[in-house]
Amino acid sequence: MNDPEAQLAKAVKDSKAPAISRAAAVLRLLGKSEVPLGLQPIARELGLVPSTCLYVLRALVAEGLVSFDADTKRYALDAGVLTLARQWLRRDEVPDLAQPALDRLAQKFGVTMLAVQIFGLDRIIAVAVSQAGAFQVSVQVGSRFPALISATGRCIAAFGDYPEAQLEARFKPLRWDDPPSFDEWKEQVAQTRAQGFGIDEGHYIAGVTVLAAPVWKAVGRPSHALVAIGLGSALKRSGLPELEQALLGAAQTLTTQLGG
């Protein structure tokens, strides 16, 4: 099952806390949509019975997390989500600590820079972004990606001490432009472990090179990663080894700042 919305619908169906899962799924769907959505499209995308979906939407409207336009009969995120976001931003120091390094590397190398938070083998979420140069990736704070995809995924596998069977099960449904075999990917994971950072050269997105360096807040598995994304041909001309070392240094500095 490769379709993200189908995976989300299955997760909602299989959840042991369906009310919470359904509400979270509705919020994520509305957050990704560029326009307000009606009841039927929401229910269809999430595989929900319309009456159940309506109940969830009404509860979210009552909590101020979702707005309802009585004229168009459509729903959108409301300002209440900002309260939750502000509370998280006050608690998490990573975005503020990482932003200067992201800005510096983005400007110097003409790449898109991300700081991402790692949620085990489930997902990674962008918590800080900086973009420079002609080539820019469509990504923003809050963007979600499968945990094991691209260069960050190699870091998670290399430094997370996960069983191979568990990694393989999570690896199989990933979607790549040029998918590596699991054996090839394992070799790249071993290389990541040896050199301290991960690299994806055109597998995830054709023609695009992605670098990732792990960050720790404590002993154990990495909590975050710094990520650089740019055109492969341009990075080779402008000095890929220099970017690799700069990214690794920035990740090590952030780890020290976080006490990891």
C-alpha positions in Angstrom: 0.0 0.0 0.0 2.0 3.0 -1.3 -0.6 5.7 -1.4 -0.2 8.0 1.6 -3.9 8.7 1.9 -4.7 5.0 1.8 -2.1 4.4 4.5 -3.6 7.1 6.6 -7.1 5.6 6.1 -5.9 2.2 7.2 -4.2 3.7 10.2 -7.5 5.4 11.2 -9.3 2.1 10.7 -6.8 0.0 12.7 -6.3 2.5 15.5 -7.0 1.4 19.1 -8.0 5.0 19.9 -10.2 5.7 16.8 -11.6 9.1 18.0 -8.2 10.6 18.5 -6.8 9.0 15.3 -9.8 10.3 13.2 -9.4 13.8 14.6 -5.7 13.8 13.9 -6.2 12.5 10.4 -8.8 15.3 9.7 -6.4 18.0 11.0 -3.5 16.6 8.9 -5.7 16.5 5.8 -7.0 20.0 6.2 -3.5 21.2 6.9 -2.2 19.8 3.6 -5.1 21.1 1.5 -4.7 24.5 -0.1 -8.5 25.1 -0.1 -11.3 24.3 2.4 -12.9 20.9 2.0 -16.4 19.7 2.2 -17.7 16.8 4.3 -17.8 14.2 1.5 -14.3 14.8 0.2 -12.9 14.6 3.7 -14.8 11.4 4.5 -13.8 9.8 1.1 -10.1 10.6 1.5 -10.0 9.2 5.0 -12.2 6.2 4.4 -14.7 7.4 7.0 -18.5 7.0 7.2 -19.8 10.6 6.5 -21.9 10.6 9.7 -18.8 9.7 11.7 -16.7 12.3 9.9 -19.3 14.9 10.6 -19.2 14.1 14.3 -15.4 14.5 14.3 -15.6 17.8 12.4 -18.2 19.2 14.7 -16.1 18.4 17.7 -13.0 20.0 16.2 -15.1 23.1 15.3 -16.3 23.3 18.9 -12.7 23.2 20.1 -11.7 26.0 17.8 -9.3 23.8 15.8 -11.4 23.8 12.6 -13.6 26.5 11.1 -16.9 25.9 9.2 -18.2 28.2 6.4 -22.0 27.9 6.5 -22.3 29.4 3.0 -19.9 27.0 1.2 -20.3 24.1 3.7 -16.6 23.6 3.8 -14.0 23.2 6.6 -10.5 24.6 7.1 -8.0 24.8 9.9 -8.8 27.5 12.5 -6.6 29.7 14.7 -6.9 27.2 17.6 -4.1 25.1 16.0 -1.7 28.1 16.4 -2.1 27.9 20.2 -0.9 24.4 20.2 1.9 25.2 17.8 3.1 28.2 20.0 3.1 26.0 23.0 5.3 23.5 21.3 7.6 26.2 19.9 8.2 27.6 23.4 9.2 24.1 24.6 11.4 23.0 21.7 14.7 24.8 21.4 15.9 23.0 18.3 14.3 25.4 15.7 15.9 28.4 17.3 19.3 26.7 17.7 19.3 25.2 14.2 18.1 28.2 12.2 21.4 30.2 12.0 23.2 27.1 10.7 20.5 26.4 8.2 20.5 29.9 6.9 24.3 30.0 6.7 24.6 26.7 4.8 21.6 27.5 2.5 23.2 30.8 1.4 26.7 29.4 1.0 25.8 26.3 -1.0 22.5 27.4 -2.6 20.5 24.5 -1.2 17.3 23.9 0.8 18.1 23.2 4.4 15.9 21.5 7.0 16.0 20.5 10.6 13.8 17.5 11.1 12.5 15.8 14.2 12.6 12.0 14.2 9.6 9.9 15.5 11.1 6.4 15.6 10.4 4.4 12.4 7.1 6.2 11.9 7.9 9.6 10.4 10.1 12.7 10.4 8.7 16.2 10.6 10.4 19.4 9.4 10.8 21.8 12.4 12.9 24.5 10.7 13.5 25.4 7.0 15.9 27.7 5.1 16.0 28.1 1.3 18.4 29.8 -1.1 19.4 29.6 -4.7 17.4 28.9 -7.9 16.5 25.3 -7.0 14.1 25.2 -4.0 12.1 22.2 -2.7 8.4 22.6 -1.8 8.7 22.0 2.0 7.7 23.9 5.0 7.6 23.6 8.8 5.3 20.8 9.6 5.9 18.8 6.4 5.9 15.0 7.1 7.9 12.3 5.5 8.3 8.5 6.0 11.0 7.9 8.5 13.3 5.7 6.4 13.1 7.6 3.2 16.1 9.3 1.6 19.3 10.3 3.4 17.6 10.9 6.8 16.2 7.3 6.7 19.7 6.0 6.3 20.8 7.9 9.4 17.9 6.5 11.4 18.7 3.0 10.3 22.5 3.5 10.8 22.3 4.9 14.3 19.0 3.6 15.7 20.0 0.0 16.4 16.7 -1.4 14.9 16.3 -5.1 14.0 16.8 -5.8 10.3 13.4 -7.4 10.0 11.7 -4.3 11.3 13.7 -2.1 9.0 12.9 -4.2 6.0 9.1 -4.2 6.8 9.2 -0.3 6.9 11.4 -0.1 3.8 9.2 -2.1 1.4 6.3 0.4 1.0 8.6 3.4 0.5 8.2 5.3 -2.8 11.4 6.4 -4.6 12.0 7.8 -8.1 14.8 5.3 -8.5 14.3 2.7 -5.7 17.3 0.9 -4.4 17.0 -2.8 -3.4 17.0 -3.5 0.3 20.5 -5.0 0.0 21.8 -1.9 -1.8 20.1 0.2 0.9 21.7 -1.8 3.7 25.2 -1.1 2.1 24.4 2.6 2.0 23.3 2.4 5.7 26.6 0.8 6.6 28.4 3.6 4.7 26.4 6.2 6.6 27.4 4.6 9.9 31.1 4.7 8.9 31.2 8.3 7.6 28.7 9.8 10.1 26.2 11.2 7.6 23.8 9.9 5.0 23.6 10.7 1.3 20.9 10.0 -1.3 22.0 10.7 -4.9 18.9 10.7 -7.0 17.1 7.7 -5.5 14.5 9.6 -3.7 14.1 12.4 -6.2 15.7 12.0 -9.7 18.6 14.4 -10.2 18.5 15.6 -6.6 21.1 14.9 -3.9 20.0 14.8 -0.3 22.5 14.8 2.6 21.5 14.2 6.3 23.5 14.3 9.5 22.1 13.0 12.8 21.6 15.1 15.9 21.2 13.7 19.5 19.5 15.3 22.5 20.5 12.4 24.7 22.3 9.1 24.6 20.6 6.5 22.3 18.9 7.0 19.0 19.1 10.3 17.1 16.3 12.8 18.0 16.8 15.1 15.0 18.7 15.5 11.8 20.0 18.4 9.6 19.2 17.9 5.9 20.6 19.6 2.8 18.8 19.2 -0.6 20.1 20.4 -3.9 20.6 19.5 -7.6 23.1 16.8 -7.8 25.0 18.3 -10.8 25.2 21.7 -9.2 26.5 20.3 -5.8 29.2 18.4 -7.6 30.4 21.6 -9.3 30.2 23.7 -6.2 32.0 21.3 -3.8 29.9 18.4 -2.4 32.7 17.3 0.0 32.8 20.8 1.5 29.0 20.7 2.1 29.3 17.2 3.6 31.8 18.4 6.2 29.9 21.7 6.9 26.7 19.7 7.5 28.3 17.2 9.7 30.0 20.0 11.7 26.7 21.8 12.1 25.0 18.7 13.4 27.7 18.0 15.9 27.6 21.6 17.1 23.8 21.3 17.5 24.2 18.0 19.4 26.6 19.7 21.8 24.2 22.6 22.3 21.4 20.2 23.1 23.5 18.3 25.6 23.5 15.1 23.5 
